[in-house]
Amino acid sequence: MSTKSETPFKSPFGSYQLDRYPKTTDKSLRAWSAADLYLLDYLDQTGIKDFGALWIVNDTFGALGVALNRFKPWSYSDSFISHEALKRNFSKNTLETSKVKFVKSTKKLDEKKIDTLVMKIPKNLSLLEDQLQRLGPKLEDSTLIVAACMAKHMHKSTIALFEKYVGPTETSLAKKKARLLFCDADPAIYEKSIRTWPKEIPSFEGGPIMVNHANVFSREKFDIGTRFFIDNLGVQTDSESVLDLGCGNGVLGTYYAMQNPKAKVSFFDESYMAIQSARETFQKNARGKHASFLVGSRLSKLGSELGEFDKILCNPPFHNQFEVGTDTAESMFRDARKSLRKGGQLRVVGNNHLAYHLRLRKLFGNVERVAKNKKFSVSVSMKA
Ligand SMILES: C[S@@+](CC[C@H](N)C(=O)[O-])C[C@H]1O[C@@H](n2cnc3c(N)ncnc32)[C@H](O)[C@@H]1O
């Protein structure tokens, strides 16, 4: 029986095989959405043969990049995993990845103009705001700007951000529950705009000041789950190597380093903005100390780059853009186990209803719930 993931992605720019990355256990999930197809149909119907300098923003699994590969696009994203998905889907369709220019969301952009801007609108409106502010100086009144998302995610506030930072904006009718947004860049608008992010946010009395870039977890205020974890971090005083896995703004690892100056702390996340935030948070609060910062999709693939850890701290993600689930958390636990030394510990916080302790017991053969309140628990497993 064929599954949705084996169905070819049929676009007006060609038919391709696409995979999600990382692979999911839910076979009903595809590597593209109706919004991708609506966008590509629109671009085809413009009749334009050459899109010039074409920038694709927030391409989740590379569907847009693969379909538009002949135009040698730029791929601008905050996600290492999305960039990796695009590379893998290029290889799967025997396309040369050298055709794409990969641009990290944190890169300082020059003012070379974009002829065509194609964007998947992110759920996080702070990220959208930051991206529009950063891209503004690269747009001119002749730039073709088309953005897309599922209709239920196109809010008045989404349109207002385009109006505020780029120019007059209109939207299409919904098609297969997706909608398009068209915008005319007005250089007079972005010339006046000042960057909103990063923001410095206090954590708690005596805790680190967090430097939050636009796409980090809990960017406007300190998260209560993180707070509960901080109260139950089990800080040691001897020298140990500690990893903040899925570090976000790095508040956990930074606080650990502040409490145990002998600890050697590393930070890992798949978001470029998270790693940038962690670096700035650490520098602000643990001045003079050394730490490692790495962006990637699979911790275990980094191998000797980081060495083995005595302790890994993890507040795993439950939301990924528009989807929810524990697949990512489970793969982070498996990776963590591989990256611990014998006798090393993985310490995890989670909502009680997610019952991470059961998953950890299955994986490690042992688990201890060291703290629990009405909402969260902290569990510790040791690598035998
Ligand atoms: C719930 S947040 C926790 C952030 C921070 N540690 C805290 O407690 O405030 C989860 C983090 O995991 C990151 N993440 C998601 N998938 C990941 C992956 N495959 N590998 C590494 N980090 C990932 C997200 O970018 C996010 O920063």
The ligand as an SDF file (V2000), in Angstrom:
LIG
                    3D

 27 29  0  0  0  0  0  0  0  0999 V2000
   11.0830   23.8930   25.1970 C   0  0  0  0  0  0  0  0  0  0  0  0
   12.4430   24.6760   24.4250 S   0  0  0  0  0  0  0  0  0  0  0  0
   13.5870   24.7360   25.7750 C   0  0  0  0  0  0  0  0  0  0  0  0
   14.5130   25.9300   25.7380 C   0  0  0  0  0  0  0  0  0  0  0  0
   15.3720   26.1210   27.0050 C   0  0  0  0  0  0  0  0  0  0  0  0
   16.2000   24.9680   27.2500 N   0  0  0  0  0  0  0  0  0  0  0  0
   14.5070   26.4230   28.2100 C   0  0  0  0  0  0  0  0  0  0  0  0
   14.3410   25.5350   29.0500 O   0  0  0  0  0  0  0  0  0  0  0  0
   14.0050   27.5540   28.3260 O   0  0  0  0  0  0  0  0  0  0  0  0
   13.0650   23.3950   23.3660 C   0  0  0  0  0  0  0  0  0  0  0  0
   14.2470   23.7570   22.4930 C   0  0  0  0  0  0  0  0  0  0  0  0
   14.6000   22.5900   21.7030 O   0  0  0  0  0  0  0  0  0  0  0  0
   15.0480   23.0340   20.4380 C   0  0  0  0  0  0  0  0  0  0  0  0
   14.9780   21.8990   19.4780 N   0  0  0  0  0  0  0  0  0  0  0  0
   13.9240   21.4600   18.7590 C   0  0  0  0  0  0  0  0  0  0  0  0
   14.2660   20.3830   18.0280 N   0  0  0  0  0  0  0  0  0  0  0  0
   15.5680   20.1500   18.2840 C   0  0  0  0  0  0  0  0  0  0  0  0
   16.5060   19.1850   17.8150 C   0  0  0  0  0  0  0  0  0  0  0  0
   16.1520   18.2420   16.9670 N   0  0  0  0  0  0  0  0  0  0  0  0
   17.7770   19.2370   18.2770 N   0  0  0  0  0  0  0  0  0  0  0  0
   18.1380   20.2150   19.1560 C   0  0  0  0  0  0  0  0  0  0  0  0
   17.3000   21.1460   19.6280 N   0  0  0  0  0  0  0  0  0  0  0  0
   16.0290   21.1210   19.2060 C   0  0  0  0  0  0  0  0  0  0  0  0
   14.1360   24.2110   20.1110 C   0  0  0  0  0  0  0  0  0  0  0  0
   14.7230   25.0460   19.1280 O   0  0  0  0  0  0  0  0  0  0  0  0
   14.0140   24.8670   21.4850 C   0  0  0  0  0  0  0  0  0  0  0  0
   15.0110   25.8440   21.6660 O   0  0  0  0  0  0  0  0  0  0  0  0
  1  2  1  0
  2  3  1  0
  2 10  1  0
  3  4  1  0
  4  5  1  0
  5  6  1  0
  5  7  1  0
  7  8  2  0
  7  9  1  0
 10 11  1  0
 11 12  1  0
 11 26  1  0
 12 13  1  0
 13 14  1  0
 13 24  1  0
 14 15  1  0
 14 23  1  0
 15 16  2  0
 16 17  1  0
 17 18  1  0
 17 23  2  0
 18 19  1  0
 18 20  2  0
 20 21  1  0
 21 22  2  0
 22 23  1  0
 24 25  1  0
 24 26  1  0
 26 27  1  0
M  CHG  2   2   1   9  -1
M  END
$$$$
